Amino acid sequence: MENINSTLPVIEQCNHIPQLLSIKDVGSYTGLSRSTIYEMINEKSDRYDPTFPRKVPLTQVRVVWVASEIAEWINTKIAARTA
């Protein structure tokens, strides 16, 4: 009979998998449009923001963002308003 505790490391590993967000989710959380997000990550754009989290390419056509980085960016913006 298999020991139930033997699965604990797998469960712990799953708890540490970064959450990935689609462009739609990033827009929903930040209140920014898709085009604004892409302008903010484009170094040649007037709207470029070097503090905005970098995208993570999954395939040639699919990109995502790390949820914790988006949350940190939002929290930085919130903190800046009270300064």
Backbone as a printed PyTorch tensor [residue, N CA C, xyz], in Angstrom:
tensor([[[  0.8380,  -1.1880,   0.0000],
         [  0.0000,   0.0000,   0.0000],
         [  0.8750,   1.2410,   0.0000]],

        [[  0.5470,   2.1840,  -0.8260],
         [  1.3450,   3.4010,  -0.9710],
         [  1.1040,   4.3420,   0.2060]],

        [[  2.1610,   4.9440,   0.6840],
         [  2.0800,   5.9050,   1.7730],
         [  1.5620,   7.2330,   1.2130]],

        [[  0.5170,   7.7780,   1.7810],
         [ -0.0770,   9.0300,   1.3100],
         [  0.9280,  10.1750,   1.3710]],

        [[  1.7980,  10.1740,   2.3570],
         [  2.7840,  11.2530,   2.5000],
         [  3.7880,  11.2790,   1.3640]],

        [[  3.8910,  10.1860,   0.5990],
         [  4.8550,  10.1730,  -0.5100],
         [  4.4620,  11.1580,  -1.6080]],

        [[  3.1930,  11.5910,  -1.6450],
         [  2.7660,  12.5580,  -2.6580],
         [  2.9800,  13.9970,  -2.2020]],

        [[  3.3270,  14.2010,  -0.9640],
         [  3.4840,  15.5530,  -0.4390],
         [  4.4720,  16.3980,  -1.2370]],

        [[  5.6530,  15.8840,  -1.5870],
         [  6.5630,  16.7290,  -2.3720],
         [  5.9610,  17.1870,  -3.7000]],

        [[  5.1750,  16.3430,  -4.3670],
         [  4.5530,  16.7290,  -5.6290],
         [  3.5580,  17.8570,  -5.3770]],

        [[  2.7620,  17.7430,  -4.3300],
         [  1.8000,  18.7820,  -3.9890],
         [  2.5260,  20.0800,  -3.6610]],

        [[  3.6030,  19.9890,  -2.9000],
         [  4.3680,  21.1930,  -2.5570],
         [  4.9430,  21.8320,  -3.8150]],

        [[  5.3940,  21.0270,  -4.7510],
         [  5.9250,  21.5730,  -5.9960],
         [  4.8370,  22.3090,  -6.7640]],

        [[  3.6370,  21.7630,  -6.7880],
         [  2.5270,  22.4040,  -7.4980],
         [  2.1880,  23.7530,  -6.8790]],

        [[  2.3550,  23.8760,  -5.5750],
         [  2.0740,  25.1440,  -4.9080],
         [  3.0740,  26.2280,  -5.2900]],

        [[  4.2000,  25.8290,  -5.8680],
         [  5.2440,  26.7910,  -6.2260],
         [  5.3020,  27.0670,  -7.7240]],

        [[  4.3640,  26.5180,  -8.4700],
         [  4.3190,  26.7850,  -9.9110],
         [  3.7820,  28.1970, -10.1110]],

        [[  4.5220,  29.0460, -10.8180],
         [  4.0440,  30.4210, -11.0370],
         [  2.7330,  30.4380, -11.8250]],

        [[  1.8540,  31.3310, -11.4310],
         [  0.5990,  31.5380, -12.1540],
         [  0.8990,  32.4160, -13.3630]],

        [[  0.4080,  32.0210, -14.5200],
         [  0.6220,  32.7830, -15.7500],
         [ -0.6820,  33.4200, -16.1880]],

        [[ -0.5880,  34.6480, -16.6740],
         [ -1.7620,  35.4140, -17.0830],
         [ -1.7290,  35.7110, -18.5700]],

        [[ -2.8690,  35.5810, -19.1990],
         [ -3.0080,  35.9530, -20.6130],
         [ -3.0840,  37.4760, -20.7080]],

        [[ -2.9880,  37.9870, -21.9120],
         [ -3.1190,  39.4330, -22.1390],
         [ -4.4880,  39.9170, -21.6630]],

        [[ -5.5110,  39.0960, -21.8580],
         [ -6.8520,  39.4490, -21.4140],
         [ -6.8880,  39.5920, -19.8890]],

        [[ -6.2570,  38.6600, -19.1810],
         [ -6.2070,  38.7240, -17.7190],
         [ -5.4060,  39.9310, -17.2360]],

        [[ -4.2870,  40.2030, -17.8880],
         [ -3.4700,  41.3630, -17.5090],
         [ -4.2900,  42.6360, -17.6750]],

        [[ -5.0020,  42.7290, -18.7730],
         [ -5.8620,  43.8800, -19.0000],
         [ -6.9490,  44.0020, -17.9480]],

        [[ -7.5170,  42.8830, -17.5810],
         [ -8.5760,  42.8720, -16.5680],
         [ -8.0520,  43.3360, -15.2120]],

        [[ -6.8790,  42.8360, -14.8150],
         [ -6.3090,  43.1970, -13.5170],
         [ -5.7970,  44.6340, -13.4700]],

        [[ -5.2440,  45.1150, -14.5790],
         [ -4.6410,  46.4510, -14.5770],
         [ -5.5920,  47.5430, -15.0340]],

        [[ -6.6350,  47.1740, -15.7490],
         [ -7.5380,  48.1680, -16.3160],
         [ -7.0000,  48.7760, -17.5940]],

        [[ -5.9390,  48.1920, -18.1410],
         [ -5.3220,  48.6960, -19.3720],
         [ -5.8330,  47.9110, -20.5740]],

        [[ -5.8970,  48.5790, -21.7150],
         [ -6.3030,  47.8840, -22.9350],
         [ -5.1320,  47.0600, -23.4650]],

        [[ -5.4610,  46.1220, -24.3190],
         [ -4.4500,  45.2710, -24.9450],
         [ -3.4010,  46.1210, -25.6770]],

        [[ -3.8670,  47.1200, -26.4430],
         [ -2.9310,  47.9420, -27.2100],
         [ -2.0320,  48.7690, -26.2850]],

        [[ -2.5790,  49.2560, -25.1690],
         [ -1.7630,  50.0260, -24.2250],
         [ -0.6960,  49.1430, -23.5960]],

        [[ -1.0530,  47.9240, -23.2490],
         [ -0.0700,  46.9970, -22.6630],
         [  1.0750,  46.7660, -23.6410]],

        [[  0.7330,  46.5020, -24.8940],
         [  1.7870,  46.2700, -25.8870],
         [  2.6160,  47.5350, -26.1380]],

        [[  2.0220,  48.7010, -26.0580],
         [  2.7940,  49.9320, -26.1860],
         [  3.7230,  50.1210, -24.9870]],

        [[  3.2630,  49.7320, -23.8050],
         [  4.0740,  49.8910, -22.5940],
         [  5.2920,  48.9680, -22.5840]],

        [[  5.2400,  47.8570, -23.3280],
         [  6.3900,  46.9530, -23.3670],
         [  7.2520,  47.1660, -24.6140]],

        [[  6.8190,  48.0630, -25.4860],
         [  7.5690,  48.3740, -26.7060],
         [  8.5370,  49.5260, -26.4280]],

        [[  9.8170,  49.2350, -26.4540],
         [ 10.8480,  50.2400, -26.1530],
         [ 10.8190,  51.4320, -27.1040]],

        [[ 10.2460,  51.2800, -28.2840],
         [ 10.2010,  52.3640, -29.2610],
         [  8.9560,  53.2410, -29.1090]],

        [[  8.0680,  52.8640, -28.2120],
         [  6.8130,  53.5910, -28.0320],
         [  6.9850,  54.7510, -27.0530]],

        [[  6.1900,  55.7970, -27.2540],
         [  6.1710,  56.9150, -26.3060],
         [  5.5880,  56.4920, -24.9590]],

        [[  4.8180,  55.4360, -24.9650],
         [  4.1910,  54.9330, -23.7320],
         [  5.0200,  53.8610, -23.0370]],

        [[  6.2320,  53.6080, -23.5160],
         [  7.0860,  52.5700, -22.9370],
         [  7.2690,  52.7910, -21.4370]],

        [[  7.0970,  51.7280, -20.6770],
         [  7.2800,  51.7720, -19.2270],
         [  8.2310,  50.6440, -18.8320]],

        [[  9.4890,  50.9840, -18.5360],
         [ 10.4700,  49.9390, -18.2020],
         [ 10.1410,  49.1940, -16.9090]],

        [[  9.2270,  49.7260, -16.1100],
         [  8.8540,  49.0400, -14.8740],
         [  7.7680,  47.9880, -15.0940]],

        [[  7.1130,  48.0160, -16.2660],
         [  6.0580,  47.0420, -16.5190],
         [  6.6860,  45.6650, -16.7340]],

        [[  6.0980,  44.6240, -16.1260],
         [  6.6800,  43.2750, -16.2450],
         [  6.8260,  42.8170, -17.6930]],

        [[  7.8800,  42.0670, -17.9170],
         [  8.1610,  41.5510, -19.2600],
         [  7.2880,  40.3420, -19.5520]],

        [[  6.9260,  40.1900, -20.7970],
         [  6.1280,  39.0410, -21.2200],
         [  6.9980,  37.7850, -21.2550]],

        [[  6.3460,  36.6330, -21.1760],
         [  7.0170,  35.3340, -21.2460],
         [  6.5030,  34.6240, -22.4990]],

        [[  7.3650,  34.4090, -23.4850],
         [  6.9040,  33.7100, -24.6890],
         [  6.7500,  32.2100, -24.4070]],

        [[  5.5620,  31.6630, -24.6790],
         [  5.3390,  30.2230, -24.5170],
         [  5.5230,  29.4920, -25.8360]],

        [[  5.0480,  30.0900, -26.9060],
         [  5.2070,  29.5550, -28.2570],
         [  5.5320,  30.7270, -29.1640]],

        [[  5.5470,  30.4910, -30.4620],
         [  5.8240,  31.5720, -31.3990],
         [  4.7250,  32.6230, -31.4110]],

        [[  3.5110,  32.2480, -31.0200],
         [  2.3950,  33.1890, -31.0740],
         [  1.7370,  33.4620, -29.7260]],

        [[  2.1120,  32.7380, -28.6850],
         [  1.4440,  32.8730, -27.3770],
         [  2.4100,  33.4370, -26.3510]],

        [[  2.0020,  34.5490, -25.7180],
         [  2.7910,  35.1340, -24.6400],
         [  1.9050,  35.2740, -23.4020]],

        [[  2.5380,  35.2540, -22.2500],
         [  1.8400,  35.3900, -20.9740],
         [  2.6920,  36.2550, -20.0510]],

        [[  2.1290,  36.6090, -18.9200],
         [  2.8460,  37.3640, -17.8960],
         [  2.7660,  36.6020, -16.5860]],

        [[  3.7710,  36.7780, -15.7320],
         [  3.7930,  36.1350, -14.4250],
         [  2.9010,  36.9420, -13.4840]],

        [[  1.9210,  36.2740, -12.8890],
         [  0.9220,  36.9440, -12.0560],
         [  1.5560,  37.7150, -10.9020]],

        [[  2.5540,  37.1460, -10.2480],
         [  3.1770,  37.8180,  -9.1090],
         [  3.8800,  39.1040,  -9.5380]],

        [[  4.4220,  39.1330, -10.7510],
         [  5.0800,  40.3430, -11.2470],
         [  4.0470,  41.4250, -11.5670]],

        [[  2.9080,  41.0260, -12.1200],
         [  1.8370,  41.9870, -12.3880],
         [  1.3190,  42.5380, -11.0650]],

        [[  1.1230,  41.6700, -10.0810],
         [  0.6460,  42.1070,  -8.7660],
         [  1.6320,  43.0770,  -8.1200]],

        [[  2.9190,  42.7880,  -8.2380],
         [  3.9480,  43.6800,  -7.6790],
         [  3.9160,  45.0410,  -8.3660]],

        [[  3.7510,  45.0520,  -9.6830],
         [  3.6800,  46.3020, -10.4340],
         [  2.4660,  47.1210,  -9.9850]],

        [[  1.3220,  46.4560,  -9.8320],
         [  0.1140,  47.1390,  -9.3690],
         [  0.3310,  47.7080,  -7.9690]],

        [[  0.9180,  46.9260,  -7.0840],
         [  1.1740,  47.3880,  -5.7080],
         [  2.1320,  48.5700,  -5.6810]],

        [[  3.0920,  48.5910,  -6.5900],
         [  4.0140,  49.7270,  -6.6910],
         [  3.2590,  50.9910,  -7.0970]],

        [[  2.3300,  50.8370,  -8.0320],
         [  1.5200,  51.9830,  -8.4620],
         [  0.6290,  52.4880,  -7.3130]],

        [[  0.0770,  51.5570,  -6.5530],
         [ -0.7630,  51.9280,  -5.4110],
         [  0.0750,  52.6580,  -4.3640]],

        [[  1.2530,  52.1460,  -4.0850],
         [  2.1360,  52.7810,  -3.0930],
         [  2.5810,  54.1520,  -3.5370]],

        [[  2.7860,  54.3420,  -4.8280],
         [  3.2580,  55.6260,  -5.3510],
         [  2.1980,  56.7200,  -5.2020]],

        [[  0.9420,  56.3760,  -5.1810],
         [ -0.0950,  57.3930,  -5.0700],
         [ -0.1590,  58.0160,  -3.6810]],

        [[  0.3260,  57.3090,  -2.6780],
         [  0.2840,  57.8290,  -1.3140],
         [  1.5670,  58.5540,  -0.9330]],

        [[  2.5270,  58.5160,  -1.8290],
         [  3.8200,  59.1540,  -1.5290],
         [  3.7520,  60.6500,  -1.6790]]])
